[in-house]
């Protein structure tokens, strides 16, 4: 007897804005893209070390494959001449919870972005979760 397909999809709670970093003539540049439906989890914690307390706050962002129509793998994305309209997930890129329209430039720097928004994180890991039902496949992004 064939299995009944589940209509269950990943539950998302917000949008996120990603700033993909690339280098042109030795200068860091950022390409912005809005990911319309992700599951964003803030994790608060601390580690105790000999010298005292060390913050261990982290973020996990679940990015469903279903929103990835313009997703390009990191090396292929770096090789694109025109990056507009495409996005990737790579270590050290920056994510912000919510839809952000600010572009990183000489006038609006990464420091200004971090000062303006509460949830600005740097990607530390990207895991591809491509098993299970099509509606549950996603990238799991670790950040802090």
FIZA-768259 format. One record per residue: residue in three letters; x, y negated, z negated of N, C-alpha, C in turn. Coordinates in nm, 4 decimals. Each point is the difference from the previous one (the first is absolute). Layout:
@rest ALA | n_u X | n_v Y | n_w Z | ca_u X | ca_v Y | ca_w Z | c_u X | c_v Y | c_w Z;
...
***
This chain:
@rest UNK | n_u 0.0841 | n_v 0.1171 | n_w 0.0000 | ca_u -0.0841 | ca_v -0.1171 | ca_w 0.0000 | c_u 0.0891 | c_v -0.1241 | c_w 0.0000;
@rest UNK | n_u -0.0188 | n_v -0.0942 | n_w 0.0939 | ca_u 0.0862 | ca_v -0.1185 | ca_w 0.0052 | c_u -0.0239 | c_v -0.0904 | c_w -0.1198;
@rest UNK | n_u 0.1078 | n_v -0.0656 | n_w -0.0417 | ca_u -0.0101 | ca_v -0.0939 | ca_w -0.1112 | c_u -0.0733 | c_v -0.1254 | c_w 0.0430;
@rest UNK | n_u -0.0795 | n_v -0.0526 | n_w -0.0892 | ca_u -0.0702 | ca_v -0.1249 | ca_w 0.0260 | c_u 0.0990 | c_v -0.1145 | c_w -0.0181;
@rest UNK | n_u 0.0013 | n_v -0.0920 | n_w 0.0944 | ca_u 0.0898 | ca_v -0.1144 | ca_w -0.0096 | c_u -0.0507 | c_v -0.0968 | c_w -0.1051;
@rest UNK | n_u 0.0895 | n_v -0.0455 | n_w -0.0824 | ca_u -0.0358 | ca_v -0.0952 | ca_w -0.1043 | c_u 0.0012 | c_v -0.1413 | c_w 0.0562;
@rest UNK | n_u -0.0976 | n_v -0.0786 | n_w -0.0370 | ca_u -0.0061 | ca_v -0.1386 | ca_w 0.0425 | c_u 0.0707 | c_v -0.0922 | c_w -0.0979;
@rest UNK | n_u 0.0712 | n_v 0.0582 | n_w -0.0961 | ca_u 0.0667 | ca_v -0.0797 | ca_w -0.1021 | c_u 0.1212 | c_v -0.0698 | c_w 0.0597;
@rest UNK | n_u 0.0084 | n_v -0.1281 | n_w -0.0201 | ca_u 0.1148 | ca_v -0.0775 | ca_w 0.0474 | c_u 0.0712 | c_v -0.0595 | c_w -0.1200;
@rest UNK | n_u 0.1230 | n_v -0.0400 | n_w 0.0215 | ca_u 0.0755 | ca_v -0.0625 | ca_w -0.1072 | c_u -0.0698 | c_v -0.1284 | c_w -0.0450;
@rest UNK | n_u -0.0086 | n_v -0.0188 | n_w -0.1290 | ca_u -0.0592 | ca_v -0.1225 | ca_w -0.0530 | c_u 0.1073 | c_v -0.1071 | c_w -0.0089;
@rest UNK | n_u -0.0324 | n_v -0.1149 | n_w 0.0513 | ca_u 0.0941 | ca_v -0.1115 | ca_w -0.0026 | c_u -0.0593 | c_v -0.1118 | c_w -0.0853;
@rest UNK | n_u 0.0872 | n_v -0.0881 | n_w -0.0511 | ca_u -0.0486 | ca_v -0.1062 | ca_w -0.0880 | c_u 0.0415 | c_v -0.1404 | c_w 0.0419;
@rest UNK | n_u 0.0794 | n_v -0.0135 | n_w 0.1052 | ca_u 0.0424 | ca_v -0.1348 | ca_w 0.0401 | c_u 0.0716 | c_v 0.0047 | c_w 0.1346;
@rest UNK | n_u 0.0347 | n_v -0.1158 | n_w 0.0461 | ca_u 0.0900 | ca_v -0.0104 | ca_w 0.1151 | c_u 0.1399 | c_v -0.0263 | c_w -0.0559;
@rest UNK | n_u 0.0992 | n_v 0.0102 | n_w 0.0846 | ca_u 0.1370 | ca_v -0.0327 | ca_w -0.0391 | c_u 0.0684 | c_v -0.0644 | c_w 0.1198;
@rest UNK | n_u 0.0928 | n_v -0.0881 | n_w -0.0287 | ca_u 0.0776 | ca_v -0.0642 | ca_w 0.1051 | c_u 0.1427 | c_v 0.0515 | c_w -0.0102;
@rest UNK | n_u 0.0537 | n_v 0.0425 | n_w 0.1131 | ca_u 0.1377 | ca_v 0.0496 | ca_w 0.0018 | c_u 0.0863 | c_v -0.0963 | c_w 0.0790;
@rest UNK | n_u 0.1197 | n_v -0.0226 | n_w -0.0512 | ca_u 0.1005 | ca_v -0.0812 | ca_w 0.0681 | c_u 0.1138 | c_v 0.0929 | c_w 0.0377;
@rest UNK | n_u 0.0074 | n_v 0.0357 | n_w 0.1295 | ca_u 0.1054 | ca_v 0.0869 | ca_w 0.0505 | c_u 0.1241 | c_v -0.0835 | c_w 0.0295;
@rest UNK | n_u 0.1129 | n_v 0.0444 | n_w -0.0560 | ca_u 0.1253 | ca_v -0.0734 | ca_w 0.0158 | c_u 0.0783 | c_v 0.0500 | c_w 0.1203;
@rest UNK | n_u 0.0591 | n_v -0.0946 | n_w 0.0740 | ca_u 0.0914 | ca_v 0.0327 | ca_w 0.1084 | c_u 0.1036 | c_v -0.1117 | c_w 0.0086;
@rest UNK | n_u 0.1074 | n_v 0.0233 | n_w 0.0722 | ca_u 0.1107 | ca_v -0.0959 | ca_w 0.0066 | c_u 0.0201 | c_v -0.0432 | c_w 0.1457;
@rest UNK | n_u 0.0095 | n_v -0.1321 | n_w 0.0192 | ca_u 0.0285 | ca_v -0.0579 | ca_w 0.1317 | c_u 0.1187 | c_v -0.0939 | c_w -0.0167;
@rest UNK | n_u 0.1070 | n_v 0.0262 | n_w 0.0716 | ca_u 0.1222 | ca_v -0.0820 | ca_w -0.0057 | c_u 0.0458 | c_v -0.0234 | c_w -0.1440;
@rest UNK | n_u -0.0054 | n_v 0.1063 | n_w -0.0814 | ca_u 0.0467 | ca_v -0.0070 | ca_w -0.1371 | c_u -0.0979 | c_v -0.0628 | c_w -0.0984;
@rest UNK | n_u -0.1153 | n_v -0.0454 | n_w 0.0469 | ca_u -0.0992 | ca_v -0.0633 | ca_w -0.0880 | c_u -0.1179 | c_v 0.0948 | c_w -0.0243;
@rest UNK | n_u -0.0411 | n_v 0.0098 | n_w -0.1274 | ca_u -0.1166 | ca_v 0.0818 | ca_w -0.0335 | c_u -0.1275 | c_v -0.0674 | c_w 0.0471;
@rest UNK | n_u -0.0851 | n_v 0.0769 | n_w 0.0631 | ca_u -0.1308 | ca_v -0.0461 | ca_w 0.0463 | c_u -0.1043 | c_v 0.0966 | c_w -0.0549;
@rest UNK | n_u -0.1247 | n_v -0.0448 | n_w -0.0063 | ca_u -0.1091 | ca_v 0.0842 | ca_w -0.0486 | c_u -0.1189 | c_v -0.0082 | c_w 0.0945;
@rest UNK | n_u -0.0553 | n_v 0.1161 | n_w 0.0334 | ca_u -0.1219 | ca_v 0.0102 | ca_w 0.0800 | c_u -0.1126 | c_v 0.0390 | c_w -0.0950;
@rest UNK | n_u -0.1073 | n_v -0.0776 | n_w -0.0025 | ca_u -0.1120 | ca_v 0.0220 | ca_w -0.0916 | c_u -0.1102 | c_v 0.0796 | c_w 0.0688;
@rest UNK | n_u -0.0603 | n_v 0.0935 | n_w -0.0752 | ca_u -0.1169 | ca_v 0.0744 | ca_w 0.0475 | c_u -0.0921 | c_v 0.0250 | c_w -0.1181;
@rest UNK | n_u -0.1301 | n_v -0.0045 | n_w 0.0248 | ca_u -0.0982 | ca_v 0.0271 | ca_w -0.1047 | c_u -0.0521 | c_v 0.1420 | c_w 0.0178;
@rest UNK | n_u 0.0079 | n_v 0.0782 | n_w -0.1066 | ca_u -0.0540 | ca_v 0.1356 | ca_w -0.0025 | c_u -0.1372 | c_v -0.0108 | c_w -0.0664;
@rest UNK | n_u -0.1066 | n_v 0.0225 | n_w 0.0753 | ca_u -0.1346 | ca_v -0.0382 | ca_w -0.0431 | c_u -0.0596 | c_v 0.0831 | c_w -0.1120;
@rest UNK | n_u 0.0431 | n_v 0.1229 | n_w -0.0198 | ca_u -0.0624 | ca_v 0.0834 | ca_w -0.1028 | c_u 0.1022 | c_v 0.0970 | c_w -0.0574;
@rest UNK | n_u 0.0535 | n_v -0.0337 | n_w -0.1177 | ca_u 0.0958 | ca_v 0.0854 | ca_w -0.0690 | c_u -0.0496 | c_v 0.0245 | c_w -0.1422;
@rest UNK | n_u 0.0592 | n_v 0.0979 | n_w -0.0653 | ca_u -0.0256 | ca_v 0.0233 | ca_w -0.1421 | c_u 0.1247 | c_v -0.0455 | c_w -0.0752;
@rest UNK | n_u -0.0135 | n_v -0.1058 | n_w -0.0791 | ca_u 0.1136 | ca_v -0.0617 | ca_w -0.0707 | c_u -0.0136 | c_v 0.0316 | c_w -0.1479;
@rest UNK | n_u 0.1041 | n_v 0.0605 | n_w -0.0591 | ca_u 0.0002 | ca_v 0.0320 | ca_w -0.1428 | c_u 0.1201 | c_v -0.0642 | c_w -0.0671;
@rest UNK | n_u -0.0261 | n_v -0.0880 | n_w -0.0954 | ca_u 0.1067 | ca_v -0.0559 | ca_w -0.0827 | c_u 0.0232 | c_v 0.0948 | c_w -0.1168;
@rest UNK | n_u 0.1254 | n_v 0.0269 | n_w -0.0294 | ca_u 0.0349 | ca_v 0.0862 | ca_w -0.1129 | c_u 0.0911 | c_v -0.0781 | c_w -0.0924;
@rest UNK | n_u -0.0452 | n_v -0.0205 | n_w -0.1215 | ca_u 0.0783 | ca_v -0.0741 | ca_w -0.0984 | c_u 0.0679 | c_v 0.0990 | c_w -0.0933;
@rest UNK | n_u 0.1242 | n_v -0.0266 | n_w -0.0324 | ca_u 0.0712 | ca_v 0.0903 | ca_w -0.0893 | c_u 0.1333 | c_v -0.0575 | c_w -0.0395;
@rest UNK | n_u 0.0710 | n_v 0.0730 | n_w -0.0831 | ca_u 0.1335 | ca_v -0.0420 | ca_w -0.0396 | c_u 0.0825 | c_v 0.1224 | c_w -0.0334;
@rest UNK | n_u 0.1286 | n_v -0.0139 | n_w 0.0141 | ca_u 0.0951 | ca_v 0.1041 | ca_w -0.0382 | c_u 0.0816 | c_v -0.0536 | c_w -0.1157;
@rest UNK | n_u 0.0259 | n_v 0.0839 | n_w -0.0958 | ca_u 0.0847 | ca_v -0.0427 | ca_w -0.1117 | c_u 0.1410 | c_v 0.0504 | c_w 0.0263;
@rest UNK | n_u 0.0945 | n_v -0.0935 | n_w 0.0012 | ca_u 0.1402 | ca_v 0.0360 | ca_w 0.0159 | c_u 0.0746 | c_v -0.0467 | c_w -0.1240;
@rest UNK | n_u 0.1222 | n_v 0.0360 | n_w -0.0138 | ca_u 0.0769 | ca_v -0.0330 | ca_w -0.1205 | c_u -0.0031 | c_v -0.1487 | c_w -0.0351;
@rest UNK | n_u 0.0070 | n_v -0.0830 | n_w 0.1009 | ca_u 0.0084 | ca_v -0.1439 | ca_w -0.0262 | c_u -0.1367 | c_v -0.0648 | c_w -0.0196;
@rest UNK | n_u -0.1071 | n_v 0.0768 | n_w 0.0119 | ca_u -0.1322 | ca_v -0.0593 | ca_w -0.0201 | c_u -0.1016 | c_v 0.0502 | c_w 0.0990;
@rest UNK | n_u -0.0879 | n_v -0.0877 | n_w 0.0387 | ca_u -0.1118 | ca_v 0.0358 | ca_w 0.0872 | c_u 0.0292 | c_v -0.0421 | c_w 0.1432;
@rest UNK | n_u -0.0338 | n_v 0.0834 | n_w 0.0929 | ca_u 0.0176 | ca_v -0.0289 | ca_w 0.1419 | c_u -0.1356 | c_v 0.0178 | c_w 0.0674;
@rest UNK | n_u -0.0440 | n_v -0.1011 | n_w 0.0711 | ca_u -0.1293 | ca_v 0.0083 | ca_w 0.0688 | c_u 0.0018 | c_v 0.1114 | c_w 0.1030;
@rest UNK | n_u -0.1085 | n_v 0.0735 | n_w 0.0075 | ca_u -0.0124 | ca_v 0.1080 | ca_w 0.0973 | c_u -0.1303 | c_v -0.0145 | c_w 0.0769;
@rest UNK | n_u -0.0403 | n_v -0.1244 | n_w 0.0234 | ca_u -0.1220 | ca_v -0.0248 | ca_w 0.0751 | c_u 0.0214 | c_v 0.0439 | c_w 0.1440;
@rest UNK | n_u -0.1029 | n_v 0.0569 | n_w 0.0573 | ca_u 0.0093 | ca_v 0.0434 | ca_w 0.1390 | c_u -0.1370 | c_v -0.0093 | c_w 0.0647;
@rest UNK | n_u -0.0008 | n_v 0.0163 | n_w 0.1294 | ca_u -0.1219 | ca_v -0.0036 | ca_w 0.0794 | c_u 0.0036 | c_v 0.1191 | c_w 0.0938;
@rest UNK | n_u -0.1155 | n_v 0.0624 | n_w 0.0192 | ca_u -0.0142 | ca_v 0.1021 | ca_w 0.1022 | c_u -0.1112 | c_v -0.0479 | c_w 0.0926;
@rest UNK | n_u 0.0281 | n_v -0.0025 | n_w 0.1293 | ca_u -0.0981 | ca_v -0.0420 | ca_w 0.0996 | c_u -0.0226 | c_v 0.1179 | c_w 0.0948;
@rest UNK | n_u -0.1261 | n_v 0.0382 | n_w 0.0131 | ca_u -0.0380 | ca_v 0.1077 | ca_w 0.0908 | c_u -0.0544 | c_v -0.0636 | c_w 0.1273;
@rest UNK | n_u 0.0670 | n_v 0.0250 | n_w 0.1113 | ca_u -0.0366 | ca_v -0.0601 | ca_w 0.1283 | c_u -0.0570 | c_v 0.1101 | c_w 0.0895;
@rest UNK | n_u -0.1314 | n_v 0.0030 | n_w 0.0208 | ca_u -0.0594 | ca_v 0.1042 | ca_w 0.0841 | c_u 0.0514 | c_v -0.0055 | c_w 0.1434;
@rest UNK | n_u 0.0255 | n_v 0.1162 | n_w 0.0592 | ca_u 0.0394 | ca_v 0.0047 | ca_w 0.1414 | c_u -0.1052 | c_v -0.0675 | c_w 0.0864;
@rest UNK | n_u -0.1259 | n_v 0.0055 | n_w -0.0417 | ca_u -0.1098 | ca_v -0.0514 | ca_w 0.0827 | c_u 0.0103 | c_v -0.1493 | c_w 0.0279;
@rest UNK | n_u 0.0773 | n_v -0.0751 | n_w -0.0801 | ca_u 0.0167 | ca_v -0.1430 | ca_w 0.0290 | c_u 0.1272 | c_v -0.0261 | c_w 0.0785;
@rest UNK | n_u 0.0707 | n_v 0.1052 | n_w 0.0350 | ca_u 0.1318 | ca_v -0.0144 | ca_w 0.0594 | c_u 0.0074 | c_v -0.0017 | c_w 0.1505;
@rest UNK | n_u -0.1008 | n_v -0.0527 | n_w 0.0669 | ca_u 0.0028 | ca_v 0.0018 | ca_w 0.1458 | c_u 0.1187 | c_v -0.0768 | c_w 0.0571;
@rest UNK | n_u 0.0523 | n_v -0.0985 | n_w -0.0722 | ca_u 0.1149 | ca_v -0.0771 | ca_w 0.0482 | c_u 0.1272 | c_v 0.0338 | c_w -0.0781;
@rest UNK | n_u -0.0031 | n_v 0.1123 | n_w -0.0724 | ca_u 0.1171 | ca_v 0.0439 | ca_w -0.0756 | c_u 0.1049 | c_v 0.0558 | c_w 0.0956;
@rest UNK | n_u 0.1269 | n_v -0.0360 | n_w -0.0252 | ca_u 0.1137 | ca_v 0.0519 | ca_w 0.0756 | c_u 0.1039 | c_v 0.0463 | c_w -0.1015;
@rest UNK | n_u 0.0584 | n_v 0.1159 | n_w 0.0207 | ca_u 0.1039 | ca_v 0.0509 | ca_w -0.0900 | c_u 0.1132 | c_v -0.1034 | c_w -0.0118;
@rest UNK | n_u 0.0684 | n_v -0.0049 | n_w -0.1153 | ca_u 0.0975 | ca_v -0.1069 | ca_w -0.0262 | c_u 0.1065 | c_v -0.0223 | c_w 0.1077;
@rest UNK | n_u 0.0661 | n_v 0.1034 | n_w 0.0467 | ca_u 0.1059 | ca_v -0.0203 | ca_w 0.1007 | c_u -0.0582 | c_v -0.0507 | c_w 0.1311;
@rest UNK | n_u -0.1139 | n_v 0.0555 | n_w 0.0394 | ca_u -0.0651 | ca_v -0.0454 | ca_w 0.1236 | c_u -0.0476 | c_v -0.1441 | c_w -0.0151;
@rest UNK | n_u -0.0500 | n_v -0.0359 | n_w -0.1196 | ca_u -0.0459 | ca_v -0.1370 | ca_w -0.0238 | c_u 0.1177 | c_v -0.0979 | c_w 0.0088;
@rest UNK | n_u 0.1141 | n_v 0.0360 | n_w -0.0601 | ca_u 0.1189 | ca_v -0.0857 | ca_w 0.0061 | c_u 0.0446 | c_v -0.0209 | c_w 0.1446;
@rest UNK | n_u -0.0197 | n_v 0.1002 | n_w 0.0857 | ca_u 0.0435 | ca_v -0.0085 | ca_w 0.1399 | c_u -0.0951 | c_v -0.0813 | c_w 0.0873;
@rest UNK | n_u -0.1211 | n_v -0.0278 | n_w -0.0474 | ca_u -0.0952 | ca_v -0.0777 | ca_w 0.0797 | c_u 0.0523 | c_v -0.1408 | c_w 0.0254;
@rest UNK | n_u -0.0098 | n_v -0.0467 | n_w 0.1236 | ca_u 0.0362 | ca_v -0.1388 | ca_w 0.0280 | c_u -0.1064 | c_v -0.0941 | c_w -0.0542;
@rest UNK | n_u -0.1269 | n_v 0.0363 | n_w 0.0193 | ca_u -0.1114 | ca_v -0.0793 | ca_w -0.0517 | c_u -0.0666 | c_v 0.0779 | c_w -0.1116;
@rest UNK | n_u 0.0154 | n_v -0.0490 | n_w -0.1216 | ca_u -0.0518 | ca_v 0.0696 | ca_w -0.1163 | c_u -0.1430 | c_v -0.0436 | c_w -0.0358;
@rest UNK | n_u -0.0447 | n_v -0.1106 | n_w 0.0539 | ca_u -0.1329 | ca_v -0.0525 | ca_w -0.0286 | c_u -0.1061 | c_v 0.1042 | c_w 0.0328;
@rest UNK | n_u -0.0914 | n_v 0.0202 | n_w -0.0962 | ca_u -0.1083 | ca_v 0.0954 | ca_w 0.0202 | c_u 0.0324 | c_v 0.1407 | c_w -0.0470;
@rest UNK | n_u 0.1248 | n_v 0.0238 | n_w -0.0430 | ca_u 0.0420 | ca_v 0.1313 | ca_w -0.0464 | c_u 0.0548 | c_v -0.0118 | c_w -0.1421;
@rest UNK | n_u -0.0036 | n_v 0.1098 | n_w -0.0725 | ca_u 0.0535 | ca_v 0.0017 | ca_w -0.1358 | c_u 0.0611 | c_v 0.1362 | c_w -0.0283;
@rest UNK | n_u 0.0798 | n_v 0.0039 | n_w -0.1057 | ca_u 0.0639 | ca_v 0.1240 | ca_w -0.0420 | c_u 0.0079 | c_v 0.0016 | c_w -0.1519;
@rest UNK | n_u 0.0496 | n_v 0.1072 | n_w -0.0550 | ca_u 0.0246 | ca_v 0.0115 | ca_w -0.1437 | c_u 0.1448 | c_v 0.0423 | c_w -0.0170;
@rest UNK | n_u 0.0820 | n_v -0.0904 | n_w -0.0537 | ca_u 0.1409 | ca_v 0.0308 | ca_w -0.0172 | c_u 0.0481 | c_v -0.0541 | c_w -0.1345;
@rest UNK | n_u 0.1032 | n_v 0.0639 | n_w -0.0508 | ca_u 0.0579 | ca_v -0.0387 | ca_w -0.1285 | c_u 0.0420 | c_v -0.1464 | c_w 0.0061;
@rest UNK | n_u -0.0272 | n_v -0.0737 | n_w -0.1073 | ca_u 0.0320 | ca_v -0.1421 | ca_w -0.0189 | c_u -0.0940 | c_v -0.0968 | c_w 0.0707;
@rest UNK | n_u -0.1007 | n_v 0.0506 | n_w 0.0716 | ca_u -0.1043 | ca_v -0.0907 | ca_w 0.0480 | c_u -0.0793 | c_v -0.0486 | c_w -0.1202;
@rest UNK | n_u -0.0747 | n_v -0.1061 | n_w 0.0174 | ca_u -0.0753 | ca_v -0.0605 | ca_w -0.1098 | c_u -0.1494 | c_v 0.0158 | c_w 0.0262;
@rest UNK | n_u -0.0744 | n_v 0.0336 | n_w -0.1059 | ca_u -0.1458 | ca_v 0.0093 | ca_w 0.0092 | c_u -0.0635 | c_v -0.0927 | c_w -0.1032;
@rest UNK | n_u -0.1151 | n_v -0.0543 | n_w 0.0368 | ca_u -0.0765 | ca_v -0.0867 | ca_w -0.0896 | c_u -0.1417 | c_v 0.0551 | c_w -0.0051;
@rest UNK | n_u -0.0556 | n_v 0.0090 | n_w -0.1183 | ca_u -0.1387 | ca_v 0.0458 | ca_w -0.0133 | c_u -0.0918 | c_v -0.1088 | c_w 0.0544;
@rest UNK | n_u -0.0882 | n_v 0.0384 | n_w 0.0930 | ca_u -0.0947 | ca_v -0.0941 | ca_w 0.0584 | c_u 0.0433 | c_v -0.0470 | c_w 0.1379;
@rest UNK | n_u -0.0865 | n_v -0.0791 | n_w 0.0594 | ca_u 0.0275 | ca_v -0.0569 | ca_w 0.1318 | c_u 0.0712 | c_v -0.1328 | c_w -0.0163;
@rest UNK | n_u 0.1197 | n_v -0.0092 | n_w 0.0536 | ca_u 0.0830 | ca_v -0.1198 | ca_w -0.0108 | c_u 0.0252 | c_v -0.0523 | c_w 0.1407;
@rest UNK | n_u -0.0166 | n_v -0.1302 | n_w 0.0189 | ca_u 0.0215 | ca_v -0.0592 | ca_w 0.1325 | c_u 0.1329 | c_v -0.0734 | c_w 0.0113;
@rest UNK | n_u 0.0721 | n_v -0.0150 | n_w -0.1100 | ca_u 0.1285 | ca_v -0.0706 | ca_w 0.0012 | c_u 0.1047 | c_v 0.0788 | c_w 0.0784;
@rest UNK | n_u 0.0708 | n_v -0.0695 | n_w 0.0859 | ca_u 0.1111 | ca_v 0.0581 | ca_w 0.0748 | c_u 0.1299 | c_v -0.0391 | c_w -0.0698;
@rest UNK | n_u 0.0957 | n_v 0.0914 | n_w -0.0070 | ca_u 0.1302 | ca_v -0.0297 | ca_w -0.0587 | c_u 0.0798 | c_v -0.0798 | c_w 0.1031;
@rest UNK | n_u 0.0533 | n_v -0.1143 | n_w -0.0433 | ca_u 0.0745 | ca_v -0.0887 | ca_w 0.0897 | c_u 0.0984 | c_v -0.0815 | c_w -0.0840;
@rest UNK | n_u 0.0673 | n_v -0.0939 | n_w 0.0644 | ca_u 0.0904 | ca_v -0.0890 | ca_w -0.0729 | c_u -0.0783 | c_v -0.0867 | c_w -0.0987;
@rest UNK | n_u -0.1253 | n_v -0.0332 | n_w 0.0342 | ca_u -0.0838 | ca_v -0.0840 | ca_w -0.0860 | c_u -0.0690 | c_v 0.0803 | c_w -0.1096;
@rest UNK | n_u -0.0356 | n_v 0.1247 | n_w 0.0269 | ca_u -0.0681 | ca_v 0.0848 | ca_w -0.0981 | c_u 0.0817 | c_v 0.1278 | c_w -0.0140;
@rest UNK | n_u 0.0824 | n_v 0.0049 | n_w -0.1021 | ca_u 0.0961 | ca_v 0.1091 | ca_w -0.0173 | c_u -0.0607 | c_v 0.1172 | c_w -0.0777;
@rest UNK | n_u 0.0745 | n_v 0.1078 | n_w -0.0072 | ca_u -0.0414 | ca_v 0.1157 | ca_w -0.0783 | c_u -0.0139 | c_v -0.0396 | c_w -0.1470;
@rest UNK | n_u 0.0848 | n_v -0.0887 | n_w -0.0477 | ca_u -0.0101 | ca_v -0.0487 | ca_w -0.1375 | c_u -0.1322 | c_v -0.0733 | c_w -0.0211;
@rest UNK | n_u -0.0421 | n_v -0.0790 | n_w 0.0966 | ca_u -0.1284 | ca_v -0.0703 | ca_w -0.0086 | c_u -0.1166 | c_v 0.0983 | c_w 0.0006;
@rest UNK | n_u 0.0109 | n_v 0.1057 | n_w 0.0783 | ca_u -0.1042 | ca_v 0.1029 | ca_w 0.0039 | c_u -0.0160 | c_v 0.0637 | c_w -0.1381;
@rest UNK | n_u 0.1117 | n_v 0.0356 | n_w -0.0617 | ca_u -0.0028 | ca_v 0.0627 | ca_w -0.1328 | c_u -0.0548 | c_v -0.0953 | c_w -0.1061;
@rest UNK | n_u 0.0241 | n_v -0.1287 | n_w 0.0165 | ca_u -0.0511 | ca_v -0.0988 | ca_w -0.0957 | c_u -0.1495 | c_v -0.0247 | c_w 0.0186;
@rest UNK | n_u -0.0493 | n_v 0.0166 | n_w 0.1199 | ca_u -0.1401 | ca_v -0.0317 | ca_w 0.0307 | c_u -0.0970 | c_v 0.1134 | c_w -0.0340;
@rest UNK | n_u 0.0443 | n_v 0.1258 | n_w 0.0118 | ca_u -0.0889 | ca_v 0.1148 | ca_w -0.0166 | c_u 0.0448 | c_v 0.0890 | c_w -0.1161;
@rest UNK | n_u -0.0985 | n_v 0.0603 | n_w -0.0672 | ca_u 0.0284 | ca_v 0.0859 | ca_w -0.1155 | c_u 0.0611 | c_v 0.1340 | c_w 0.0388;
@rest UNK | n_u -0.0581 | n_v 0.0672 | n_w 0.0965 | ca_u 0.0400 | ca_v 0.1361 | ca_w 0.0325 | c_u 0.0856 | c_v 0.0040 | c_w 0.1258;
@rest UNK | n_u 0.1287 | n_v -0.0322 | n_w -0.0156 | ca_u 0.0976 | ca_v 0.0047 | ca_w 0.1089 | c_u 0.1032 | c_v 0.1049 | c_w -0.0390;
@rest UNK | n_u 0.0138 | n_v 0.1035 | n_w 0.0822 | ca_u 0.0889 | ca_v 0.1111 | ca_w -0.0337 | c_u 0.0893 | c_v 0.0362 | c_w 0.1184;
@rest UNK | n_u 0.1112 | n_v 0.0640 | n_w -0.0327 | ca_u 0.0943 | ca_v 0.0466 | ca_w 0.1019 | c_u -0.0135 | c_v 0.1520 | c_w 0.0106;
@rest UNK | n_u -0.0100 | n_v 0.0510 | n_w 0.1223 | ca_u -0.0168 | ca_v 0.1427 | ca_w 0.0228 | c_u 0.1271 | c_v 0.0747 | c_w -0.0390;
@rest UNK | n_u -0.0173 | n_v 0.1045 | n_w -0.0813 | ca_u 0.1124 | ca_v 0.0829 | ca_w -0.0452 | c_u -0.0030 | c_v 0.1405 | c_w 0.0604;
@rest UNK | n_u -0.1217 | n_v 0.0475 | n_w 0.0382 | ca_u -0.0121 | ca_v 0.1333 | ca_w 0.0590 | c_u -0.1234 | c_v 0.0064 | c_w 0.0892;
@rest UNK | n_u 0.0071 | n_v 0.0844 | n_w 0.1011 | ca_u -0.1137 | ca_v 0.0241 | ca_w 0.0890 | c_u -0.0074 | c_v 0.1502 | c_w 0.0232;
@rest UNK | n_u -0.1119 | n_v 0.0601 | n_w -0.0405 | ca_u -0.0222 | ca_v 0.1424 | ca_w 0.0206 | c_u -0.1154 | c_v 0.0185 | c_w 0.0968;
@rest UNK | n_u 0.0178 | n_v 0.0895 | n_w 0.0953 | ca_u -0.1049 | ca_v 0.0299 | ca_w 0.0971 | c_u -0.0794 | c_v 0.1191 | c_w -0.0503;
@rest UNK | n_u -0.1281 | n_v -0.0209 | n_w -0.0251 | ca_u -0.0896 | ca_v 0.1046 | ca_w -0.0488 | c_u -0.0917 | c_v 0.0389 | c_w 0.1158;
@rest UNK | n_u 0.0493 | n_v 0.0916 | n_w 0.0850 | ca_u -0.0716 | ca_v 0.0321 | ca_w 0.1233 | c_u -0.0623 | c_v 0.1388 | c_w 0.0001;
@rest UNK | n_u -0.0374 | n_v 0.0487 | n_w -0.1182 | ca_u -0.0697 | ca_v 0.1285 | ca_w -0.0105 | c_u -0.1419 | c_v -0.0259 | c_w -0.0478;
@rest UNK | n_u -0.0842 | n_v 0.1001 | n_w 0.0115 | ca_u -0.1374 | ca_v -0.0132 | ca_w -0.0460 | c_u -0.0883 | c_v -0.0576 | c_w 0.1086;
@rest UNK | n_u -0.1170 | n_v -0.0434 | n_w -0.0397 | ca_u -0.0956 | ca_v -0.0512 | ca_w 0.0983 | c_u 0.0510 | c_v -0.1292 | c_w 0.0625;
@rest UNK | n_u -0.0432 | n_v -0.0266 | n_w 0.1202 | ca_u 0.0425 | ca_v -0.1194 | ca_w 0.0733 | c_u -0.0322 | c_v -0.1265 | c_w -0.0797;
@rest UNK | n_u -0.1125 | n_v -0.0007 | n_w -0.0683 | ca_u -0.0415 | ca_v -0.1202 | ca_w -0.0739 | c_u 0.0825 | c_v -0.0243 | c_w -0.1259;
@rest UNK | n_u 0.0770 | n_v 0.0980 | n_w -0.0442 | ca_u 0.0807 | ca_v -0.0163 | ca_w -0.1209 | c_u 0.1491 | c_v -0.0195 | c_w 0.0294;
@rest UNK | n_u 0.0426 | n_v 0.0059 | n_w 0.1235 | ca_u 0.1414 | ca_v -0.0163 | ca_w 0.0337 | c_u 0.0402 | c_v -0.1461 | c_w -0.0174;
@rest UNK | n_u 0.1207 | n_v -0.0191 | n_w -0.0578 | ca_u 0.0398 | ca_v -0.1366 | ca_w -0.0339 | c_u 0.1505 | c_v -0.0089 | c_w -0.0238;
@rest UNK | n_u 0.0465 | n_v -0.1242 | n_w -0.0106 | ca_u 0.1348 | ca_v -0.0288 | ca_w -0.0478 | c_u -0.0129 | c_v -0.0361 | c_w -0.1477;
@rest UNK | n_u 0.0903 | n_v 0.0513 | n_w -0.0803 | ca_u 0.0052 | ca_v -0.0378 | ca_w -0.1407 | c_u 0.1230 | c_v -0.0866 | c_w -0.0192;
@rest UNK | n_u -0.0238 | n_v -0.1267 | n_w -0.0321 | ca_u 0.1068 | ca_v -0.0983 | ca_w -0.0088 | c_u 0.0271 | c_v -0.0320 | c_w -0.1461;
@rest UNK | n_u 0.1236 | n_v 0.0220 | n_w -0.0432 | ca_u 0.0427 | ca_v -0.0351 | ca_w -0.1345 | c_u 0.0708 | c_v -0.1348 | c_w 0.0043;
@rest UNK | n_u -0.0326 | n_v -0.0871 | n_w -0.0931 | ca_u 0.0590 | ca_v -0.1338 | ca_w 0.0023 | c_u 0.0149 | c_v -0.0532 | c_w -0.1426;
@rest UNK | n_u 0.0791 | n_v -0.1039 | n_w -0.0127 | ca_u 0.0121 | ca_v -0.0686 | ca_w -0.1291 | c_u 0.0397 | c_v -0.1436 | c_w 0.0228;
***
